[in-house]
Amino acid sequence: MTKYKLTEEVVKEAANFMAKAAQLTLQAKHTRTAIRAKWKKVGESWQPDGPPMKQKFRANYVSSGNLVRSIKPIADGLEFGIEFDSYGQNIIDGRQPFGKNKGGKYIPPPALNEWMKMKRLRPKDPSNGQFIKNTAANRKSMSFMINRKIKWFGIEPFDFVKMPRTYTMDKYRVKITEAVRKDITNNLKR
């Protein structure tokens, strides 16, 4: 029999609350930045031609929903938290642009192609913005352009765990303290 029964119940409740809050944080719309740039060929590579245009938009961080579904509460004794698929850490960390630390890396093409299929992205003609045929060559070109943008400008990080952790601690701090106090009192009476 456990010594801290009341505390473990409150900790389990807090873990469930934190997991649900993290799921809702990913699903909520947040302000994000879209970056557009004109490109020029320099030698064998492409570089931005002048400063990029930045535009704000609101969107969530859900593509397939797998990350949201993978978030599970962890309550082990007096500790709690959440667990999620490993690529959730990539959302939290983002991707550094070219020239910063070890930034400027491409996304593996198979992973990018899978994401493009999932998002049902279709190639467009850059000159007029009209959709073009969805051929393998056009998808490869689109993949190259997306990867080039990611290499030069990165992907902004989004810590979907920080706010839920803060909210959970604010909501459950007093409840956990009270449960620990009651458990200790009950254990001393034995």
C-alpha positions as CSV (number, residue, x, y, z in Angstrom):
1,M,0.0,0.0,0.0
2,T,1.3,3.4,-0.9
3,K,2.1,6.0,1.7
4,Y,1.0,9.0,-0.4
5,K,-2.3,7.9,-1.8
6,L,-4.0,11.3,-1.8
7,T,-0.9,13.0,-3.3
8,E,-0.6,10.4,-6.1
9,E,-4.3,10.9,-7.0
10,V,-3.8,14.6,-7.3
11,V,-0.5,14.1,-9.3
12,K,-2.3,11.8,-11.7
13,E,-5.1,14.4,-12.1
14,A,-2.4,17.1,-12.8
15,A,-0.7,14.9,-15.4
16,N,-4.0,14.3,-17.2
17,F,-4.7,18.1,-17.1
18,M,-1.2,18.9,-18.5
19,A,-1.6,16.4,-21.4
20,K,-5.0,17.8,-22.4
21,A,-3.6,21.3,-22.2
22,A,-0.7,20.4,-24.4
23,Q,-3.0,18.9,-27.0
24,L,-5.2,22.0,-27.0
25,T,-2.1,24.2,-27.3
26,L,-1.1,22.4,-30.5
27,Q,-4.6,22.6,-31.9
28,A,-5.1,26.3,-31.1
29,K,-4.3,28.9,-33.7
30,H,-1.1,30.9,-33.0
31,T,0.6,33.8,-34.8
32,R,3.2,32.5,-37.1
33,T,5.5,34.1,-39.7
34,A,5.5,33.3,-43.4
35,I,8.7,34.2,-45.2
36,R,8.9,34.9,-48.9
37,A,12.1,35.6,-50.8
38,K,13.4,36.2,-54.3
39,W,16.3,33.9,-55.2
40,K,19.4,34.2,-57.4
41,K,21.8,31.6,-58.5
42,V,25.3,32.1,-57.2
43,G,27.8,29.6,-58.7
44,E,26.2,26.2,-58.1
45,S,23.9,27.2,-55.3
46,W,20.9,29.5,-54.7
47,Q,20.9,32.5,-52.3
48,P,18.2,35.0,-51.3
49,D,18.2,38.1,-53.4
50,G,17.7,40.9,-50.9
51,P,15.8,40.9,-47.7
52,P,12.9,38.5,-47.4
53,M,9.3,39.6,-47.0
54,K,7.8,38.5,-43.7
55,Q,4.0,38.2,-43.2
56,K,2.1,37.2,-40.0
57,F,-0.7,34.6,-40.2
58,R,-2.6,32.5,-37.7
59,A,-2.5,28.7,-37.8
60,N,-2.2,25.7,-35.6
61,Y,0.7,23.2,-35.4
62,V,-1.3,20.1,-36.4
63,S,-0.5,18.4,-39.7
64,S,-1.6,14.8,-39.4
65,G,-2.8,14.8,-35.8
66,N,-0.3,12.1,-34.9
67,L,1.6,14.3,-32.4
68,V,-1.6,15.4,-30.7
69,R,-2.8,11.8,-30.4
70,S,0.7,10.7,-29.1
71,I,0.6,13.0,-26.0
72,K,0.1,10.9,-22.9
73,P,0.2,11.8,-19.2
74,I,2.9,10.4,-17.0
75,A,2.3,10.1,-13.3
76,D,5.0,8.2,-11.4
77,G,4.8,8.5,-7.7
78,L,5.1,12.1,-6.8
79,E,6.4,13.2,-10.3
80,F,4.3,14.0,-13.3
81,G,4.7,15.2,-16.9
82,I,3.8,14.2,-20.5
83,E,5.3,12.0,-23.2
84,F,4.9,12.4,-26.9
85,D,6.4,11.2,-30.2
86,S,10.1,12.0,-30.7
87,Y,9.5,14.5,-33.5
88,G,7.6,16.7,-31.0
89,Q,11.0,17.8,-29.8
90,N,11.6,19.1,-33.4
91,I,8.5,21.3,-33.0
92,I,9.8,22.6,-29.6
93,D,13.3,23.3,-30.9
94,G,12.5,24.5,-34.5
95,R,15.2,24.4,-37.1
96,Q,18.1,26.9,-37.1
97,P,18.7,28.8,-40.3
98,F,21.9,28.7,-42.4
99,G,24.9,30.1,-40.5
100,K,23.5,29.8,-36.9
101,N,25.2,27.1,-34.8
102,K,24.7,23.9,-36.8
103,G,21.7,25.3,-38.7
104,G,21.1,25.3,-42.4
105,K,20.3,21.7,-42.9
106,Y,17.7,20.3,-45.2
107,I,14.8,18.1,-44.1
108,P,15.3,14.5,-45.3
109,P,13.5,14.4,-48.8
110,P,11.4,11.2,-48.0
111,A,10.0,12.9,-44.8
112,L,9.3,16.1,-46.7
113,N,7.6,14.3,-49.5
114,E,5.4,12.4,-47.0
115,W,4.5,15.7,-45.4
116,M,3.7,17.3,-48.7
117,K,1.3,14.3,-49.6
118,M,-0.3,14.6,-46.2
119,K,-0.9,18.4,-46.6
120,R,-2.1,17.8,-50.2
121,L,0.3,20.4,-51.5
122,R,0.1,21.0,-55.2
123,P,2.9,22.6,-57.4
124,K,2.3,26.2,-58.6
125,D,3.9,28.1,-61.4
126,P,6.1,30.7,-59.6
127,S,5.6,33.3,-62.3
128,N,1.8,33.5,-62.2
129,G,0.7,31.5,-59.1
130,Q,-1.4,29.1,-61.2
131,F,-1.5,25.4,-60.3
132,I,0.4,23.2,-62.7
133,K,0.4,19.4,-63.3
134,N,1.2,17.3,-60.3
135,T,4.0,15.4,-62.0
136,A,7.0,13.8,-60.2
137,A,9.3,16.5,-61.6
138,N,7.1,19.3,-60.4
139,R,6.8,17.7,-57.0
140,K,10.6,17.4,-56.8
141,S,11.0,21.1,-57.8
142,M,8.5,22.1,-55.1
143,S,10.3,19.9,-52.6
144,F,13.6,21.6,-53.5
145,M,12.1,25.1,-53.0
146,I,10.6,24.2,-49.6
147,N,13.9,22.7,-48.5
148,R,15.8,25.7,-49.7
149,K,13.6,28.1,-47.8
150,I,14.0,25.9,-44.6
151,K,17.8,25.9,-45.1
152,W,18.1,29.6,-45.3
153,F,15.4,30.8,-42.9
154,G,14.8,27.8,-40.6
155,I,11.6,26.9,-38.9
156,E,10.5,28.9,-35.9
157,P,10.3,26.9,-32.6
158,F,7.1,26.4,-30.7
159,D,7.3,25.1,-27.1
160,F,3.9,23.5,-26.7
161,V,4.9,22.1,-23.3
162,K,5.9,25.3,-21.5
163,M,2.5,27.0,-21.2
164,P,0.6,23.8,-20.2
165,R,3.3,23.1,-17.5
166,T,2.9,26.6,-16.1
167,Y,-0.9,26.4,-16.1
168,T,-0.8,23.0,-14.5
169,M,1.6,24.1,-11.7
170,D,-0.5,27.2,-11.1
171,K,-3.7,25.2,-10.9
172,Y,-2.4,22.2,-8.9
173,R,0.4,23.6,-6.7
174,V,-1.9,24.3,-3.7
175,K,-3.8,21.0,-4.2
176,I,-0.6,19.0,-4.3
177,T,0.8,20.8,-1.2
178,E,-2.5,20.1,0.7
179,A,-2.5,16.4,-0.4
180,V,1.1,16.0,0.7
181,R,0.3,17.6,4.1
182,K,-2.7,15.3,4.6
183,D,-0.7,12.2,3.6
184,I,2.1,13.0,6.0
185,T,-0.5,13.7,8.8
186,N,-2.2,10.4,8.1
187,N,1.1,8.5,8.0
188,L,2.1,10.0,11.4
189,K,-1.2,8.9,12.9
190,R,-0.4,5.2,12.1
